[in-house]
């Protein structure tokens, strides 16, 4: 089960692998989420959709709050929920075909 205290435990990662955490937090995440061709609000909504599909409670709460800070409405967030659900369901359907492979074709 997800523990809300887990993100706070990253202090150990910061202490034991500071350059890796710095590279992620300071470079990749900030560069990916910075305003560019895609406005920040849309990036936050995309991040929220990914969080729904990965089912990370902390990410969902974090990105939902950030999306709202960028002006996302409850209606927009609800549509993002529907998009994420549709994509997740589609993946289950397409991957379901693997259950029907011949036994010799399985790895």
Secondary structure, 3 states (H helix, E strand, C coil): CCCCCHHHHHHHHHHHCHHHHHHHHHHHHHHHHCCCCCCHHHHHHHHHHHHHHHCCHHHHHHHHHHHHHCCCCHHHHHHHHHHHHHHHHHHHHHHHHHHHCCHHHCC
